Amino acid sequence: MTTSIPSPYSDLIIGTAPPNRRRDTIDVLDPSSGELLSSVPDGTVGDGLAAVDAAAQAFPSWRATSPRERAEILRRCWELMTERKDEIARLISSENGKTLSDALGEVVYAAEFFRWYSEETVRTTGQLGTSPNGANQIMVSYEPIGVAVLITPWNFPAAMATRKIAPALAAGCPVVLKPASETPLTSYLIARICAEAGVPDGVINVVTTSRSGEVVRAMIHDPRVRALSFTGSTEVGRVLLREAADTVLKSSMELGGNAPFIVLDDADPDQVVDGLMIAKMRNGGQACTAANRIYVHRSLVGKVSRLLADRFAELVIGPGTDPATGCGPLINDRAVDKVASLVESAVAAGARVLVGGERPPREGSFYPPTVLVDVPPQADIVREEVFGPVATLIAFDSDDEVVRAANDTHLGLAAYVYTSDLRRGLRMAGELEAGMVAVNRGLLSDPAAPFGGVKESGLGREGGSEGMLEFMESKYIATSW
């Protein structure tokens, strides 16, 4: 299968003619087979700065575009993505490896950011009040911050892009999007759809590069760039924050997670396992919000582990594009090596494998759905983000004990609580050190809600009304009349 990106969208800067020179390219591979899907340009520092220049030139006219007009364009982006959801889902499944049903769910979610922010565009008004001493009136307006550099990961190539693009455009900011080298085709297709919806040339620019460090560094040191939005690992986030400090760049960071999934003694085991199949197995466990440490009350751990092992054993392993597949490949062989190493280390420390635990003898970057029990709390697989289809079950005895264990991490993105007592669940949600908590739900992401973490899981929020403010600045005017 070869996926082509029509000209001029195969170039780095959307809306400009391809340059008359030969470029290096990045091969995009199907993780289920290692076969070549397509190649995209391997951008240089000069290409990154050219993209910034295109965005800077587009900024005055885009910020002057009325909120209603921007809203209508964003709504058209939602309509076109929705109309072409099957095409986009197949492309995601091909370059990422996730199942078609998972990919389709991502496209619907990704498109919804355009609809949500089309509505928010016309509702971000200022404030008017009187100072407490009565000396003057306080006027506050919200203005677009300027050119924004957006850096997205490979695990949700559509959703991570639209979750940043939509609020930036709604705010009046042009963007330069740097997608992951593993999954750039989805970004190019979304940019093309946005252009078809009426987004002007230069407002969305896509830069693909294998030289991420030097290209991003050059872009965020350009004084015309005023915002940086990054989704990725905490380690890379620290580096970017240090770089961003040089120009005091407004930065939002959605970083790593190590989500606890807590099953209290009064929870329904069947509902728990239904939730775990979502919280653990979305994108084969390759999600920052994935249930990473599954704490089950000792009275339920036997039943929950058996039910979960049965469900995992039923999942068909295969290419994401095969409708029969229940668990696709990981993104590449390096990811498989890491997951296998963590499982082997846990078993050596005393954990038992109920299902899975060994690489299947087949081509592609596959690792089987795996359930581990009797996992030592200090095992590496508990302390590190697994990013794979491995459920790690740990028994506990009391609410206080499990809250302490859940909070014993430098990360704090997401958490899950299952209980039949809503008051108890909400009380525990308040005690958990996480930016997002799902109570009796395996899915918590919503375009209308603020997405983000605490501690070293990030800064700022995406989604909700808060997401648009990441691309705006408040201006206060004092006056009297």
C-alpha positions in Angstrom: 0.0 0.0 0.0 1.3 3.4 -0.9 -0.2 6.6 0.4 0.3 9.7 -1.7 0.0 13.2 -0.4 -1.1 15.4 -3.4 1.0 18.5 -4.3 1.4 21.1 -3.0 0.6 19.5 0.3 3.6 17.2 0.1 5.8 20.2 0.6 6.8 21.5 4.1 4.8 24.7 4.0 1.1 24.4 3.2 0.0 26.8 0.6 3.4 27.4 -1.1 4.8 25.9 -4.3 7.3 23.1 -3.8 10.9 24.4 -4.2 12.9 23.4 -7.3 15.5 21.4 -5.4 15.9 17.9 -4.3 15.0 17.1 -0.7 16.0 14.4 1.7 13.0 12.3 2.8 11.7 10.4 5.8 10.3 6.9 5.1 6.9 6.2 6.8 6.6 2.5 7.6 3.7 0.2 8.4 4.5 -1.1 11.9 2.6 -4.3 11.2 4.9 -5.3 8.4 7.7 -2.8 8.1 6.6 -2.1 4.6 7.1 1.4 3.1 3.9 3.5 3.1 5.2 6.7 1.7 8.0 9.3 2.1 7.8 12.9 3.3 10.3 15.7 3.2 13.0 15.8 5.8 13.0 19.4 6.7 16.0 21.5 7.6 16.5 24.5 10.0 15.9 26.7 6.9 12.6 25.0 6.2 11.5 25.5 9.8 12.3 29.2 9.7 10.6 29.5 6.3 7.5 28.0 7.9 7.7 30.6 10.8 8.1 33.3 8.2 5.0 32.1 6.3 3.0 32.1 9.6 4.3 35.5 10.6 3.2 37.0 7.3 -0.3 35.4 7.6 -0.7 36.6 11.2 -2.0 40.2 10.6 -4.8 39.2 8.3 -5.8 36.1 10.3 -6.0 38.0 13.6 -8.1 40.7 11.8 -10.5 38.0 10.5 -13.8 38.3 12.4 -14.5 35.7 15.1 -17.6 34.7 13.1 -15.6 34.1 10.0 -13.0 32.1 11.8 -15.8 30.1 13.5 -17.4 29.2 10.2 -14.1 28.0 8.8 -13.4 25.8 11.8 -16.9 24.4 11.6 -16.3 23.5 8.0 -13.1 21.7 9.1 -15.2 19.6 11.4 -17.7 18.9 8.6 -15.0 17.8 6.2 -13.2 15.6 8.7 -16.5 14.0 9.6 -17.3 13.4 6.0 -13.9 11.8 5.4 -13.6 10.0 8.7 -13.2 6.5 7.2 -10.4 7.7 4.9 -8.6 9.4 7.8 -9.1 6.4 10.1 -7.5 4.0 7.5 -4.5 6.3 7.1 -4.0 6.5 10.9 -4.4 2.7 11.2 -1.8 2.2 8.4 0.9 4.5 9.8 0.2 4.1 13.5 -0.9 0.5 13.7 -4.0 1.0 15.9 -7.2 -0.9 15.1 -9.7 0.6 12.6 -12.3 1.0 15.3 -9.8 2.7 17.6 -8.7 5.0 14.7 -12.2 5.8 13.8 -12.9 6.8 17.4 -9.9 9.0 17.3 -11.0 10.8 14.1 -14.4 11.6 15.6 -12.8 12.9 18.7 -10.2 14.9 16.7 -12.8 16.5 14.5 -14.9 17.5 17.5 -12.1 20.0 18.5 -12.9 22.0 15.4 -16.6 22.1 16.2 -16.0 22.9 19.9 -13.6 25.8 19.1 -15.8 27.1 16.3 -18.3 27.7 19.1 -15.8 29.1 21.5 -14.4 31.5 18.9 -17.4 33.8 19.2 -17.7 33.5 23.0 -14.3 34.6 24.2 -15.3 38.1 25.2 -13.5 40.6 27.5 -14.4 41.9 30.9 -15.6 45.3 32.1 -15.6 46.4 35.7 -14.9 49.2 38.2 -11.8 49.3 40.3 -12.6 48.7 44.1 -11.7 52.3 45.0 -13.9 53.7 42.2 -11.0 55.6 40.6 -11.3 54.0 37.1 -12.9 51.4 35.0 -11.1 48.1 34.4 -11.3 46.8 30.8 -9.7 43.5 29.9 -9.5 42.1 26.3 -8.0 38.8 25.0 -5.7 39.1 22.1 -4.0 36.4 20.0 -0.4 35.8 21.2 1.1 35.3 17.8 2.8 32.5 15.9 2.6 29.2 17.7 4.8 26.2 17.3 3.0 22.9 17.8 4.8 19.6 18.4 2.7 16.4 18.4 3.5 12.7 19.1 2.8 9.6 17.1 0.2 7.9 19.3 -2.8 10.0 18.4 -1.7 11.7 15.1 -5.1 13.3 14.4 -6.3 14.2 17.9 -3.1 15.7 19.1 -2.9 17.9 16.0 -6.5 19.2 16.1 -6.4 19.7 19.9 -3.7 22.3 19.3 -4.6 23.6 15.8 -8.3 24.3 16.6 -7.8 26.6 19.7 -4.9 28.4 18.1 -6.8 29.2 15.0 -9.9 30.1 17.0 -7.7 32.6 19.0 -6.4 34.2 15.8 -2.9 32.6 15.8 -1.2 31.0 12.8 0.7 27.8 13.5 3.7 25.7 12.6 3.0 22.0 13.2 5.9 19.6 13.7 4.4 16.1 13.8 6.2 12.9 14.8 8.3 11.3 12.1 6.5 8.0 12.6 3.1 9.4 11.7 3.3 12.5 9.5 0.8 11.5 6.8 -2.2 12.2 9.0 -1.0 15.7 9.7 -0.5 16.4 6.0 -4.0 15.2 5.3 -5.6 17.3 8.1 -3.7 20.3 6.9 -5.0 19.7 3.4 -8.6 19.3 4.7 -8.2 22.6 6.6 -7.1 24.4 3.4 -10.1 23.0 1.6 -12.3 24.3 4.4 -11.0 27.8 3.8 -8.0 28.2 6.1 -5.8 30.8 4.3 -2.3 30.1 3.1 0.3 30.4 5.8 -2.1 30.0 8.7 -1.3 26.3 9.0 2.3 25.2 8.2 3.6 21.6 8.5 7.3 20.8 9.0 8.4 17.2 9.0 12.0 16.5 10.0 14.3 13.9 11.5 16.3 16.7 13.0 13.7 17.6 15.5 16.1 19.1 18.1 17.9 21.6 15.9 14.8 22.5 13.8 12.6 23.1 16.8 15.3 25.0 18.6 15.7 27.4 15.7 12.0 28.0 15.4 11.4 28.7 19.1 14.3 31.1 19.2 12.8 33.1 16.4 11.4 36.3 18.1 8.2 36.1 15.9 7.2 32.8 17.7 5.4 33.6 20.9 3.8 30.3 21.9 4.9 26.7 22.2 2.6 23.7 22.7 4.2 20.3 23.1 2.9 16.8 23.8 5.4 14.2 24.5 7.7 12.8 27.2 8.6 14.6 30.4 12.3 14.3 29.5 11.9 16.2 26.2 9.5 18.7 27.8 12.2 19.7 30.3 14.6 20.4 27.4 12.1 22.5 25.6 11.2 24.5 28.7 14.9 25.3 29.1 15.1 26.4 25.5 11.8 28.4 25.7 13.2 30.3 28.7 15.6 32.1 26.4 12.8 34.1 24.8 10.3 33.8 27.7 8.1 31.8 25.4 4.5 31.0 26.6 4.6 27.3 26.9 2.0 24.6 27.4 3.2 21.0 28.0 1.3 17.8 28.1 3.9 15.3 29.3 4.1 11.8 30.5 1.7 9.9 32.7 1.7 6.9 35.1 -2.0 6.6 35.7 -3.3 4.6 38.7 -6.5 2.6 38.1 -8.0 2.0 41.6 -10.6 -0.7 42.2 -12.2 -0.4 45.6 -13.7 -3.3 47.5 -17.3 -2.4 46.6 -16.7 -2.2 42.8 -18.5 -4.4 40.3 -15.8 -6.6 38.7 -17.6 -6.8 35.3 -17.8 -3.0 35.1 -14.2 -2.7 36.2 -13.0 -5.0 33.4 -15.1 -3.2 30.9 -13.5 0.1 32.0 -10.0 -1.5 31.9 -10.4 -2.6 28.3 -10.8 1.0 27.4 -8.4 2.7 29.9 -5.6 0.1 29.2 -6.1 -1.0 25.6 -6.8 2.2 23.7 -4.1 2.3 21.0 -2.7 -0.9 22.5 -1.8 0.9 25.7 0.2 3.5 23.9 -1.5 6.5 25.5 -0.4 9.0 28.2 -3.7 8.4 30.0 -3.5 4.6 29.9 -4.0 2.7 33.1 -0.5 2.0 34.1 -0.7 0.8 37.7 -3.9 -1.2 38.4 -4.5 -1.3 42.1 -7.2 -3.8 43.0 -8.5 -4.4 46.5 -7.2 -7.8 47.8 -10.7 -9.2 48.1 -11.3 -8.7 44.3 -7.9 -9.1 42.7 -8.4 -12.8 41.9 -11.7 -12.3 40.1 -10.7 -9.1 38.3 -7.4 -10.7 37.1 -9.2 -13.8 35.8 -11.9 -11.8 34.0 -9.3 -9.5 32.5 -7.1 -12.4 31.4 -10.0 -14.0 29.6 -10.8 -10.7 27.8 -7.2 -10.2 26.8 -6.9 -13.8 25.5 -9.8 -13.2 23.2 -8.1 -10.3 21.4 -6.9 -11.1 17.9 -3.4 -9.8 17.2 -2.9 -8.4 13.7 -2.6 -5.4 11.4 -4.7 -2.5 12.5 -6.3 -2.2 9.1 -7.8 -5.7 9.4 -11.3 -5.4 10.8 -10.9 -8.6 12.8 -7.9 -7.2 14.8 -8.4 -6.5 18.4 -4.8 -5.5 19.2 -2.5 -4.0 16.6 1.3 -3.6 16.6 3.2 -1.2 18.7 4.7 1.8 16.8 8.1 0.2 16.2 10.5 -2.5 17.4 12.1 -0.2 19.9 8.8 0.1 21.7 8.4 -3.7 21.7 11.9 -4.1 23.2 11.1 -1.7 26.0 7.8 -3.4 26.9 9.4 -6.9 26.8 12.2 -5.7 29.0 9.8 -4.3 31.6 7.8 -7.5 31.6 10.9 -9.7 32.0 12.1 -7.5 34.8 8.8 -7.7 36.6 8.7 -11.5 36.3 12.3 -11.8 37.6 11.1 -9.7 40.6 8.3 -12.1 41.4 5.3 -11.2 39.1 3.3 -13.9 37.5 2.0 -13.9 33.9 -1.6 -14.9 33.5 -1.7 -14.4 29.7 0.7 -13.1 27.1 4.2 -12.2 28.1 6.1 -13.4 25.1 6.6 -11.9 21.7 4.5 -13.7 19.0 6.6 -15.4 16.2 5.5 -13.2 13.4 6.6 -10.2 11.4 5.9 -6.8 12.6 6.2 -4.8 15.9 3.8 -6.9 17.9 3.5 -7.6 21.6 0.6 -9.6 23.0 -2.0 -8.4 25.5 -0.5 -9.4 28.8 -1.8 -9.6 32.4 0.7 -9.6 35.3 -0.3 -10.3 38.9 1.6 -10.3 42.2 3.6 -7.4 40.9 6.1 -5.9 43.5 5.2 -2.2 44.1 8.8 -1.2 43.5 9.2 -3.0 40.1 10.3 -0.9 37.2 7.0 -1.6 35.4 5.2 0.1 38.2 7.6 3.1 38.3 7.8 3.6 34.5 5.2 4.4 31.8 4.7 1.0 30.1 3.2 2.3 26.8 2.1 -1.1 25.7 -0.7 -3.7 26.2 0.4 -4.9 29.6 -2.0 -4.8 32.6 0.0 -4.7 35.9 -2.2 -5.7 38.9 -1.2 -4.8 42.5 -3.2 -5.8 45.5 -4.0 -3.3 48.4 -5.9 -3.4 51.6 -7.1 0.1 52.5 -8.2 3.4 50.9 -5.4 5.3 52.7 -2.8 2.8 51.5 -3.9 3.0 47.9 -4.0 6.8 47.8 -0.5 7.0 49.1 0.7 4.5 46.5 -1.1 6.2 43.7 0.4 9.6 44.6 3.9 8.1 45.0 5.1 9.4 41.6 6.6 12.5 40.1 3.8 12.4 37.5 0.2 13.3 37.8 -1.8 13.3 34.5 -4.7 10.9 34.9 -6.3 8.6 37.4 -9.2 6.2 37.6 -11.4 5.1 40.5 -14.1 2.3 40.5 -16.6 2.0 43.3 -20.3 1.6 43.9 -20.3 4.5 46.3 -20.1 7.7 44.4 -19.4 9.8 47.5 -16.5 7.6 48.3 -15.2 7.8 44.8 -15.4 11.6 44.6 -13.7 11.9 47.9 -10.8 9.8 46.7 -10.7 11.7 43.4 -10.1 14.9 45.4 -7.2 13.2 47.2 -5.5 11.9 44.1 -2.7 14.1 42.7 -3.8 14.1 39.1 -5.0 16.7 36.7 -7.9 14.5 35.5 -9.8 11.7 37.4 -12.4 9.4 35.9 -14.8 7.9 38.4 -16.4 4.7 37.1 -15.4 5.4 33.6 -12.6 4.1 31.4 -12.5 7.1 29.1 -12.1 10.7 30.4 -11.0 12.8 27.4 -13.5 15.3 26.1 -13.0 18.4 23.9 -15.2 20.4 26.2 -13.1 19.6 29.3 -9.6 20.9 30.3 -7.0 18.2 29.5 -3.7 18.3 31.4 -1.7 17.2 34.4 0.0 18.3 37.6 3.5 17.8 38.9 5.9 16.7 36.1 3.0 15.8 33.8 2.8 19.2 32.3 1.8 22.9 32.3 -1.4 24.5 31.0 -4.5 22.8 29.6 -5.9 21.7 26.3 -9.6 21.5 25.5 -12.4 23.4 27.2 -12.4 27.1 27.3 -8.9 27.0 29.0 -7.3 25.6 25.8 -8.0 28.7 23.8 -6.6 31.0 26.4 -3.2 29.2 26.0 -3.0 31.1 22.7 -4.1 34.5 24.0 -2.9 37.2 26.2 -4.9 39.4 28.5 -4.7 43.2 28.0 -5.8 45.5 30.8 -6.8 49.0 30.0 -7.5 51.5 32.8 -9.8 54.4 31.9 -12.5 56.7 33.3 -15.7 58.1 31.9 
